[in-house]
Amino acid sequence: MFTFVTKKMRYLTIFVTGAMLLGLLAACDSGAQSNGKPTIKVGSKQFTEQLIIGNMYALLLEDAGYKVDRKLNLGGTAVVHQALVSGDLDMYMEYTGSALAAILKLPLMADPQQVYDKVKEEYDKQFKLTWLKPMGFNDTYAIAMRKDRAAELGITKISDLKGKADQLSIAGSQEFLSRQDGLQGLEAAYGIKFKESKGMDSGLVYQAVDAKQVDVASGNSTDGRLGAFDLLMLKDDLPFFPPYYLAPVVRQDVLAKDPGLEAVLNKLAGKLDEPTIAALNLKVDQDKLEPADVARTFLKDNGYIK
């Protein structure tokens, strides 16, 4: 009888201890939920700059105790925006000019503050999304040529292409070729028409113009490869392109659940300028470093994360 009771007590002890251990493991496994902070689904578009910045925000959130579900490299503007609206994402980083032209399809404006205020207002009304503070840099479209070819034709600004574009070819991303703030709008605004346009991955346009496969490249002003290939960026002398300041865009229901989230995401507000982001982009595109590593090094070196 005594032996039976001892065994029973032993089994009970094992059961209780096991249950407590499982409870502890479950608490540990719940990660961010155990500290009351929600898991944040962070998205990005499918090019270098977005991958670096997406990782920056993910690392900032993790350093602040949030669990992060990275959904980076999703696609173009329309794809990532729809993922945010549908709730597949909680946040991603958007450019003010892209929001104005590609999502809201409103007339282009030149003043940075007016563009920011307009997209912030419309995103709030139409989508229940909040624009947080911009990071500080303007990543506008860049129309570039080889310096020798531009000098040969006497071209230093986009208006110089008038009367010459019909003999020239241009390469750009598929998004650039189709957007109102892209090729079609550019040609209409400047009264030019290129002989040929070629859609290709944004990473290949500089190689194409450098190899003389095309005469003109449409890239991005913060792309370090503009300098690496020693290309001339033609001045937008009208100007045509709106400002493209990058800022986090977040679902309002997510911000409402955690009042501290906005402060974490605003830590990078006004902290990056064009030369800085161009240098970071080049570390990935030329030096072949991983975007996550570039992001982590920048944040650590500047004291944003431990």
C-alpha positions, 0 to 999 in steps of 0.5 A, a space after each residue: 500500500 505504501 509503495 502504491 501511494 509513493 508511486 502515485 505521488 511520484 506520478 503526480 509530481 511528475 505530471 505537475 512538474 511537466 505541466 509547469 514546464 510546458 507552461 513555461 515553454 509556452 510562455 517563452 514561445 509566445 515571444 512578443 505576446 508575453 510582453 503585451 506587444 503585438 507581432 508586426 508584419 513588415 513588408 517592402 517592395 522588391 528592390 535594394 533600398 526597400 530591402 535595406 529600409 525594411 530590415 531597418 524597421 524590423 530590427 528597430 522593432 525587435 530591439 524594442 521587444 516586438 516580434 516581427 514577421 518579415 514579408 519583404 521583397 513582395 513586388 511593386 507599389 500596387 501589390 504592396 499597397 494592396 497587401 497593407 490594405 487587406 491586412 496581410 501587412 501591418 506596415 511598409 515604407 512608401 514614397 510620397 510621390 508614388 502614393 500621389 501618382 500611382 495609388 491616389 492618381 492625383 495631379 502631380 505637385 512639386 512642394 514636398 510638404 504639400 505632397 506629404 500632407 495630401 497623401 497623409 490626408 487621403 490615406 487616412 480617409 480612404 484606407 485608414 492608414 497612417 503616414 508617419 514621419 519621413 526618413 529625410 531623403 528624396 529618392 526621385 526618378 533619375 534620367 541618366 546618360 553616359 557622360 560621353 554620349 551626353 556631351 556628344 549630343 549637347 545634353 545636360 538637362 531633360 529639355 535638351 532631349 527635345 528634337 533628339 529623343 526620337 533617335 534615342 532609346 530609353 530603359 526603365 523598370 516596367 513600373 516607370 514605363 506605365 505610371 503617370 509620373 513615369 515615361 508617359 507623363 515625362 514625354 508629354 510634359 517635355 514634348 518628347 518621344 523616345 524612339 524605343 523604350 525597354 522595360 527591365 529590372 531596375 538593377 540592369 538599366 545602368 548596365 544597359 546604358 553603360 554597355 551602349 545597349 540603350 542611350 538613356 536610363 531611368 533609375 533612382 537618384 539614391 542608387 549608388 550605381 549612378 556614381 559607380 557607372 559614372 553616369 550623368 543625371 539630367 536635370 529635371 528642369 521643368 520640373 516634372 517629377 514630384 518629390 519622393 520622400 520615404 516614410 513608414 505607412 501603418 495600419 491604424 488598427 495596429 497603431 491603436 493596439 500599441 500606443 508605443 509603436 509609433 515612437 519606435 517607428 519614428 526613431 529614423 525620422 529625418 535621420 537619412 539623407 541622399 548620400 547616406 542611403 546611396 552609400 548603403 544601397 551600393 554596399 548591397 548592389 556593388 559589394 554584394 553584402 546582404 541588405 539585413 547586414 547593411 541595415 544592422 551595421 548602420 543601426 548599431 553604428 549610429 546607436 539605434 539598436 544594441 
